[in-house]
Amino acid sequence: MTAIFARPAYHEALTRLADRHLLRDLAYVDGRWVAGADGQSFQVTDPASSATLAWVASLSAEETDAAIDAAATAFPVWRAKLPQERAAILKEWHRLMLEAREDLALLMTLEQGKPLAESRGEIDYAASFVEWYAEEGKRVNAESVTSHLAGAEMIVRREALGVAGIVTPWNFPSAMVTRKAAAALAAGCTVVAHPSSETPLSALALAELAERAGMPAGVFNVVTGDAATIVGRLCDDARVRAMSFTGSTEIGRLIAAQCAPTMKRLVMELGGHAPLIVFDDADIDRAAEIAVTAKFATSGQDCLAANRIFVQRSIFEAFNAAFAKRIAALTVGNGLADGVDIGPLMHERAVMKVEAQVKDALDKGARLLAGGKRHRAGSLFFEPTLITNVPADAVIMREETFGPVAAVAVFDTEDEVVARANDTEYGLVAYVVTENGARQMRLGRALEYGMVAINRVKITGGPVPFGGWKQSGLGREGSRHGVEAFTELKYLCIDTAG
């Protein structure tokens, strides 16, 4: 086996890994750890300190083709396995993930920046999809047809599509891999995964554990390197029958266009612009706590983050005061430190975007109640920020923020706030805080979002069909619908008349 360190890793925290073989700097193709052509590699750094973590192999277009070749070759054998056989490997993968939870969380915090407690939570979340689909893969074929033709027996079944390409983002570098890959693998597909070049170490660690779990060569491949090169190859190759992507709507449109000539199945979880609506019958302290969680988890770098907070006029000032108090109590710092709530943003572009949105809102008349600038912890840290009385024409009310900035606006009537919440091209998730049961049902129907959370924030998991309306995506991940996305329906009509 090729050595795991093509170049030295420099971050002292890596010495805390109990299993150093989980730190991989080579791509994983056809059951082998492979370097890039001519030793090409790219640097992975800790956003909290800018320290180098590793230099990771950068694969070429030709090497991406080799990964597709491997997946295509492995597909017939993997598809032919009994669902129980595939499930046994997935269950062992799940067990190994939980066993390595601390190491996987450490790697995630180092490359992504989120607090260690959040990273541990994500590992549990990521593992849950593997466990869910290990079971769900046994129940793919559950449909029958009553024949309408004399002397004919009819059968409808689902069969694996083929090679699945999956492209994952940097904000949830483990969970987005398993939510996609576990569904595809359970269905009988083989996988070529491309993780973000900012956070490839989590995906490579998962590949190491998949190998240990007994995943056959070629079934699960992780190709690291330049996104345009690798994703372009996945889109163009007709043998790749499905593409699953999580990322921005802009990039999703480009991938969809590039996949059109080969008519691939598309599963896309794209941008969000979540409203959080607080009605005047809500408990203000509870509403403020919900708002903090909905806005500031993952330092606001989450497509589910509440981007627009609408509060009914009669409780507007009281809510702002309670919200500001909780925001001021949030601790900013390196995710490895105890008690940290807010880590660094991923890169300088993210910080500049947050700065620009805050300035635009203030220039247009919004009030700053907390934060508003970079944090002394480092160049990629931004203070947890609250801006209120934000006008409708502010950029933050139209575009996703992806940072620790809460924007609050006032509303008067239910009809008004529903119209404002729906006035966006996005439709991933909406949050509602109200004690009125009839209103809960009305809002659940009226809001044009794939998911609506009422009086709570955490709503996702293996059994849930995760996805959005409008330009927030195509298809669903999680639940039985997630595994169906990697299958094709086949109808058999058998003459029994003799």
FENVEN-V644380 format. One record per residue. SS is DSSP state (H for helix, E for strand, L for the rest). Layout:
ss=SS
ss=SS
//
This chain:
ss=L
ss=L
ss=L
ss=L
ss=L
ss=L
ss=L
ss=L
ss=L
ss=L
ss=L
ss=H
ss=H
ss=H
ss=H
ss=H
ss=L
ss=L
ss=L
ss=H
ss=H
ss=H
ss=L
ss=L
ss=L
ss=L
ss=E
ss=E
ss=E
ss=L
ss=L
ss=E
ss=E
ss=E
ss=L
ss=L
ss=H
ss=H
ss=H
ss=L
ss=E
ss=E
ss=E
ss=E
ss=E
ss=L
ss=L
ss=L
ss=L
ss=L
ss=L
ss=E
ss=E
ss=E
ss=E
ss=E
ss=E
ss=L
ss=L
ss=L
ss=H
ss=H
ss=H
ss=H
ss=H
ss=H
ss=H
ss=H
ss=H
ss=H
ss=H
ss=H
ss=H
ss=H
ss=H
ss=H
ss=H
ss=H
ss=H
ss=H
ss=L
ss=L
ss=H
ss=H
ss=H
ss=H
ss=H
ss=H
ss=H
ss=H
ss=H
ss=H
ss=H
ss=H
ss=H
ss=H
ss=H
ss=H
ss=H
ss=L
ss=H
ss=H
ss=H
ss=H
ss=H
ss=H
ss=H
ss=H
ss=H
ss=H
ss=H
ss=H
ss=L
ss=L
ss=L
ss=H
ss=H
ss=H
ss=H
ss=H
ss=H
ss=H
ss=H
ss=H
ss=H
ss=H
ss=H
ss=H
ss=H
ss=H
ss=H
ss=H
ss=H
ss=H
ss=H
ss=H
ss=H
ss=H
ss=H
ss=L
ss=L
ss=L
ss=L
ss=L
ss=L
ss=L
ss=L
ss=L
ss=L
ss=L
ss=L
ss=E
ss=E
ss=E
ss=E
ss=E
ss=E
ss=E
ss=E
ss=E
ss=L
ss=L
ss=E
ss=E
ss=E
ss=E
ss=E
ss=L
ss=L
ss=L
ss=L
ss=L
ss=L
ss=L
ss=H
ss=H
ss=H
ss=H
ss=H
ss=H
ss=H
ss=H
ss=H
ss=H
ss=H
ss=H
ss=H
ss=L
ss=L
ss=E
ss=E
ss=E
ss=E
ss=E
ss=L
ss=L
ss=L
ss=L
ss=L
ss=H
ss=H
ss=H
ss=H
ss=H
ss=H
ss=H
ss=H
ss=H
ss=H
ss=H
ss=H
ss=H
ss=L
ss=L
ss=L
ss=L
ss=L
ss=L
ss=L
ss=E
ss=E
ss=E
ss=L
ss=L
ss=L
ss=L
ss=H
ss=H
ss=H
ss=H
ss=H
ss=H
ss=H
ss=H
ss=H
ss=H
ss=L
ss=L
ss=L
ss=E
ss=E
ss=E
ss=E
ss=E
ss=E
ss=E
ss=L
ss=L
ss=H
ss=H
ss=H
ss=H
ss=H
ss=H
ss=H
ss=H
ss=H
ss=H
ss=H
ss=H
ss=H
ss=H
ss=L
ss=L
ss=E
ss=E
ss=E
ss=E
ss=E
ss=L
ss=L
ss=L
ss=L
ss=E
ss=E
ss=E
ss=E
ss=E
ss=L
ss=L
ss=L
ss=L
ss=L
ss=H
ss=H
ss=H
ss=H
ss=H
ss=H
ss=H
ss=H
ss=H
ss=H
ss=H
ss=H
ss=H
ss=H
ss=H
ss=H
ss=H
ss=L
ss=L
ss=L
ss=L
ss=L
ss=E
ss=E
ss=E
ss=E
ss=E
ss=E
ss=E
ss=H
ss=H
ss=H
ss=H
ss=H
ss=H
ss=H
ss=H
ss=H
ss=H
ss=H
ss=H
ss=H
ss=H
ss=H
ss=H
ss=L
ss=L
ss=L
ss=E
ss=L
ss=L
ss=L
ss=L
ss=L
ss=L
ss=L
ss=L
ss=L
ss=E
ss=L
ss=L
ss=L
ss=L
ss=L
ss=H
ss=H
ss=H
ss=H
ss=H
ss=H
ss=H
ss=H
ss=H
ss=H
ss=H
ss=H
ss=H
ss=H
ss=H
ss=H
ss=L
ss=L
ss=L
ss=E
ss=E
ss=E
ss=E
ss=L
ss=L
ss=L
ss=E
ss=L
ss=L
ss=L
ss=L
ss=L
ss=L
ss=L
ss=E
ss=L
ss=L
ss=E
ss=E
ss=E
ss=E
ss=L
ss=L
ss=L
ss=L
ss=L
ss=L
ss=H
ss=H
ss=H
ss=L
ss=L
ss=L
ss=L
ss=L
ss=L
ss=L
ss=E
ss=E
ss=E
ss=E
ss=E
ss=E
ss=E
ss=L
ss=L
ss=H
ss=H
ss=H
ss=H
ss=H
ss=H
ss=H
ss=H
ss=H
ss=L
ss=L
ss=L
ss=L
ss=L
ss=L
ss=E
ss=E
ss=E
ss=E
ss=E
ss=L
ss=L
ss=L
ss=H
ss=H
ss=H
ss=H
ss=H
ss=H
ss=H
ss=H
ss=H
ss=H
ss=L
ss=L
ss=L
ss=L
ss=E
ss=E
ss=E
ss=E
ss=L
ss=L
ss=L
ss=L
ss=L
ss=L
ss=L
ss=L
ss=L
ss=L
ss=L
ss=E
ss=L
ss=L
ss=L
ss=H
ss=H
ss=H
ss=E
ss=E
ss=L
ss=L
ss=E
ss=L
ss=H
ss=H
ss=H
ss=H
ss=H
ss=H
ss=L
ss=L
ss=E
ss=E
ss=E
ss=E
ss=E
ss=E
ss=E
ss=E
ss=E
ss=L
ss=L
ss=L
//
